[in-house]
Amino acid sequence: MDKTLIITGGSRGIGLATARLFIRHGYRVINLSRTRIPVEEAMHVPADLSEPGWCRQVEDRIREHIPVRCRLVVVHNAGLLHKDTALNVTAETLERVLQVNLIAPAQLSRLLVPLMDKGSAILYVGSTLAERAAANSCSYVVSKHALAGLMRATCQDLAGSGIHTACVCPGFTDTEMLREHAGNDEGVLGGLASRSAMGRLVDPEEIAEILYFCARQPAVNGTVLHANLGQLEG
């Protein structure tokens, strides 16, 4: 099949919505995560992105599914969010968050670029916190700022290859990750929803649609695209 999506963290949230959307558009989908993706049509390759050697462990499985160069869409979606501050973050926590949110995408891109033909795309799921900050999210903020930089570096280093890249930065999105971070407190979630000009949280399906658009549009190459319903300042 010519159209293939490789996505990390496709078992829930934005990743799951993205996998389902690409399948509806005729893509073969390969998911990399610890938890199996609950979509029968998708292939699942078990992977723990928090382990530095994870990429070597899945390399042969990926090459089985993609034996020759082809048009690929890669969505670096998996993410790890800890509650910490610049004053109490530990080296161990920062290292683990950076491994999942930043180093794993770099590792996977390095593996896949040689398999990618012209028309392929490498997409990063960033965050509003890729270009601003919030209290009690230090390691996450650092990792997402760096992820935007990785996307920009990828754009420059792949010049002339026919592969394009972009970083989609969701605002407060109604995912399991956000709900867990908010302690599943509806009052807290309502407060976050009120911080958008639309007065609600972003739907994971909305971010999936934007990723699908970016996958097909080379003009967005090198772009950081915010999708936050008009996040209010202050």
C-alpha positions in Angstrom: 0.0 0.0 0.0 1.4 3.4 -1.0 -0.1 5.4 1.9 1.3 4.4 5.3 1.1 6.2 8.6 3.5 5.4 11.5 2.3 7.0 14.7 3.5 6.9 18.3 1.1 6.8 21.2 -1.9 5.8 19.0 -3.7 3.9 21.7 -5.6 6.9 23.1 -6.3 10.7 22.8 -5.1 12.6 19.8 -3.1 9.5 18.6 -6.2 7.3 18.5 -8.3 9.9 16.7 -5.5 10.4 14.2 -5.1 6.7 13.5 -8.8 6.3 12.9 -9.0 9.3 10.6 -6.0 8.1 8.4 -7.5 4.6 8.2 -10.8 6.2 6.9 -8.7 7.9 4.2 -7.2 4.6 3.1 -3.9 4.6 5.0 -2.2 1.6 6.4 -1.5 2.5 10.1 1.3 1.2 12.2 1.2 2.2 15.9 4.1 2.2 18.3 3.2 2.3 22.0 3.2 0.2 25.1 -0.6 -0.2 25.0 -2.3 -1.9 22.1 -4.3 0.4 19.8 -8.0 -0.4 20.0 -8.4 -0.4 16.3 -8.6 -3.7 14.5 -7.3 -2.4 11.2 -4.2 -0.9 12.7 -0.9 -2.8 13.2 0.6 -2.6 16.7 4.3 -2.7 17.4 4.9 -2.8 21.2 7.4 -0.1 22.1 8.4 1.7 25.4 9.6 5.1 24.2 10.9 5.8 27.7 13.7 3.2 27.2 16.7 4.7 25.4 17.2 1.5 23.4 13.6 1.1 22.3 14.2 2.0 18.7 16.7 -0.9 18.1 14.1 -3.3 19.5 11.5 -2.4 16.9 13.7 -1.8 13.9 13.3 -5.2 12.4 9.5 -5.2 12.9 9.3 -1.9 11.1 11.4 -3.0 8.2 9.2 -6.1 7.9 6.3 -3.8 7.2 8.2 -1.2 5.1 10.8 -3.2 3.1 11.3 -0.5 0.4 11.2 3.3 0.2 7.7 4.6 0.0 5.5 7.6 0.9 5.3 7.7 4.7 3.6 10.0 7.1 5.2 9.9 10.6 3.3 11.4 13.5 5.4 11.9 16.6 2.5 12.0 19.0 3.4 10.1 22.2 4.0 12.4 25.1 4.7 12.4 28.9 3.5 15.1 31.2 4.7 15.5 34.8 3.7 18.0 37.5 7.0 19.7 38.4 8.5 23.1 38.6 11.9 24.6 37.8 12.7 24.5 41.5 11.9 20.9 42.2 12.3 19.0 38.9 14.8 16.2 39.3 17.4 15.1 36.7 15.7 11.7 36.5 12.3 13.2 35.7 13.6 15.6 33.2 15.6 12.9 31.5 12.6 10.6 31.3 10.3 13.3 29.9 12.9 14.4 27.3 13.4 10.8 26.3 9.7 10.3 25.5 8.9 13.8 24.2 12.1 14.7 22.3 14.7 12.0 22.0 12.3 9.2 20.9 11.1 11.3 17.9 14.6 12.0 16.9 15.5 8.3 17.1 12.4 7.3 15.1 13.0 9.9 12.4 16.6 8.7 12.0 15.3 5.2 11.5 12.6 6.1 9.0 14.0 8.8 6.8 16.0 6.3 4.7 12.7 4.5 4.0 10.8 7.7 3.0 10.3 8.7 -0.6 9.4 12.2 -1.9 5.9 13.3 -0.7 6.5 11.9 2.8 5.9 13.9 5.9 7.2 14.1 9.5 4.8 15.7 11.8 5.3 16.5 15.5 2.5 17.0 18.0 3.7 19.9 20.1 1.7 22.0 22.5 0.7 25.6 23.2 3.5 25.2 25.7 6.0 24.9 22.9 6.2 28.7 22.7 5.0 29.8 26.1 5.0 28.4 29.7 2.7 27.5 32.5 3.4 26.8 36.2 3.9 23.3 37.4 4.8 21.9 34.0 8.5 22.5 33.8 9.8 19.4 32.2 6.9 19.3 29.7 7.4 22.9 28.7 11.2 22.4 28.2 10.5 19.3 26.1 7.9 20.9 23.9 10.1 24.0 23.3 12.8 21.7 22.2 10.4 19.7 20.0 9.6 22.8 18.0 13.3 23.3 17.5 13.8 19.7 16.4 11.1 20.2 13.8 12.7 23.3 12.4 16.1 21.6 12.3 14.5 18.6 10.5 13.1 21.0 7.9 16.5 22.5 7.2 18.4 19.2 7.2 15.9 17.6 4.8 16.0 20.4 2.2 15.8 19.0 -1.3 14.6 15.6 -0.1 10.9 16.1 -0.9 10.0 15.3 2.7 8.2 18.0 4.6 7.6 18.6 8.3 5.5 20.6 10.7 4.7 20.9 14.4 1.0 21.1 15.3 0.5 22.6 18.7 -2.8 21.8 20.4 -4.3 23.9 23.1 -6.1 22.3 26.0 -7.4 19.2 24.4 -10.0 16.8 25.9 -7.6 13.8 26.3 -6.9 11.3 29.0 -3.6 13.0 29.6 -5.2 16.4 30.3 -7.9 14.8 32.5 -5.3 13.0 34.5 -3.2 16.1 34.9 -6.3 18.0 36.1 -7.0 15.2 38.6 -10.3 14.4 36.7 -11.7 17.5 38.4 -14.5 18.9 36.3 -14.1 22.3 37.9 -10.4 22.5 36.8 -11.3 21.2 33.3 -14.0 23.9 33.1 -11.5 26.5 34.0 -9.2 25.4 31.3 -12.1 25.4 28.8 -12.9 29.0 29.7 -9.4 30.0 28.7 -10.2 29.6 25.0 -12.2 32.1 23.0 -14.6 29.3 22.1 -15.2 28.4 25.8 -14.5 24.7 25.4 -11.7 22.2 25.1 -10.3 21.1 21.8 -11.6 17.8 20.5 -8.9 15.2 19.6 -10.6 14.7 16.3 -10.0 18.4 15.4 -6.2 17.9 15.9 -6.4 14.7 13.8 -7.9 16.7 11.0 -5.1 19.3 11.1 -2.5 16.6 11.1 -4.2 15.0 8.0 -4.1 18.4 6.3 -0.4 18.9 7.2 0.4 15.5 5.9 -0.8 16.4 2.4 0.5 20.0 2.2 4.2 20.5 1.6 3.6 24.3 1.9 3.5 24.0 5.7 7.1 22.7 5.7 8.9 24.1 8.8 5.7 25.6 10.2 4.6 25.7 13.9 0.8 25.6 13.7 -1.2 26.5 16.8 -4.6 24.9 17.2 -6.0 26.2 20.5 -9.5 27.7 19.7 -8.1 31.1 20.3 -6.4 30.8 23.7 -7.0 33.8 25.9 -4.0 35.7 27.3 -3.5 36.4 30.9 
